[in-house]
Amino acid sequence: MKTPARLACTFAALGMMSWGIALSAPAASASSCHGVSDREQVAASEAHVWADSCAVDGLIDDYRLVSQTTGDVTSILKNPIGTVTTQAYGWWADWNASKLEDCAAAGTGVKWWEANGIIGSCEAQ
């Protein structure tokens, strides 16, 4: 596949992942998941989110995948603006994964506040 087509596919995959990331939790029986899952939209770009332990594990995995993929894209790009954009996307994924990992260490569900898709604070449920 030529480089522009590969980049287009990669960015399309990243876009789909950012919109559908919460829907990709691994399959698990309800009895093995701890906590509840819900979302309260506070403002247009701000929300309070609750995710059970299974959903949090899936989110962490997905954020790490986004981070790795943006590193791959950055190494292909020769355009400085595109490189900065993919590095920012990778930073976002690393930040959110790290916040969730810290809060999910107890193996419980997690409650967090987010603005513009960036997790500001979180705590175990």
C-alpha positions in Angstrom: 0.0 0.0 0.0 1.4 3.4 -0.9 2.2 5.8 2.0 -0.7 8.2 1.5 -3.2 5.4 1.4 -1.6 3.8 4.5 -1.8 7.2 6.4 -5.4 7.6 5.4 -6.3 4.2 6.7 -4.4 4.8 9.9 -6.1 8.1 10.6 -9.5 6.6 9.8 -8.8 3.8 12.3 -7.7 6.3 14.9 -10.9 8.4 14.3 -13.1 5.4 14.6 -11.3 4.3 17.8 -11.7 7.7 19.5 -15.4 7.7 18.8 -16.1 4.1 19.6 -13.5 3.5 22.3 -16.0 3.0 25.1 -17.9 0.3 23.2 -14.9 -2.0 22.8 -14.7 -3.5 26.3 -13.6 -7.1 26.3 -16.3 -9.7 26.7 -16.7 -10.8 30.2 -19.5 -12.2 32.3 -21.4 -9.6 34.3 -20.5 -11.4 37.6 -16.8 -10.8 37.0 -17.2 -7.1 36.4 -17.2 -4.7 39.4 -18.9 -1.3 39.4 -21.4 0.4 37.2 -21.2 2.0 33.7 -23.0 5.3 33.0 -22.3 8.8 31.6 -23.7 12.1 32.7 -23.2 14.9 30.1 -22.7 18.1 32.2 -21.9 20.5 29.3 -21.2 20.2 25.6 -17.6 19.3 26.2 -17.7 18.0 29.8 -19.0 14.8 31.4 -18.9 12.6 34.4 -18.3 9.0 33.4 -18.6 5.7 35.4 -17.1 2.5 33.9 -17.1 -1.0 35.4 -13.9 -2.9 35.8 -14.2 -4.8 32.5 -14.9 -1.6 30.5 -11.9 0.2 32.2 -9.6 -2.7 31.3 -10.7 -2.4 27.6 -10.3 1.4 27.6 -6.8 1.1 28.9 -5.9 -1.4 26.3 -7.4 0.8 23.6 -5.7 3.9 24.7 -2.3 2.0 24.7 -3.1 0.8 21.2 -3.8 4.4 20.0 -0.5 5.5 21.6 1.5 2.8 19.8 -0.2 3.5 16.5 0.4 7.3 16.7 4.1 6.5 17.2 4.1 4.4 14.1 2.4 7.1 12.1 4.8 9.8 13.4 7.8 7.7 12.1 6.2 7.6 8.6 5.3 11.3 8.3 7.6 13.9 6.8 5.2 16.8 7.3 6.0 18.6 10.6 2.4 19.7 11.2 1.2 16.1 10.8 3.9 14.9 13.1 2.9 17.3 15.8 -0.7 16.3 15.4 0.0 12.6 15.8 2.3 13.3 18.8 -0.5 15.3 20.5 -2.9 12.4 19.8 -0.4 10.0 21.4 0.0 12.3 24.4 -3.8 12.3 24.8 -3.9 8.5 24.8 -1.0 8.1 27.2 -2.5 10.6 29.6 -5.9 8.9 29.7 -4.4 5.4 30.0 -2.2 6.5 32.9 -5.0 8.2 34.7 -7.3 5.1 34.3 -4.5 2.7 35.4 -3.9 4.7 38.6 -7.6 4.7 39.5 -8.3 1.1 38.4 -5.5 -0.4 40.5 -8.0 -1.7 43.0 -9.7 -3.8 40.4 -13.0 -1.9 40.8 -14.9 0.3 38.5 -13.8 3.9 37.9 -15.5 7.3 38.0 -13.9 10.2 36.2 -14.5 13.7 35.0 -13.5 14.6 31.5 -13.4 17.7 29.4 -12.9 17.6 25.6 -12.0 13.9 25.9 -9.2 14.4 28.4 -9.6 12.8 31.8 -9.2 15.5 34.5 -9.7 13.5 37.7 -10.7 10.0 38.6 -11.3 7.7 41.5 -12.2 4.1 42.2 -16.0 3.4 42.5 
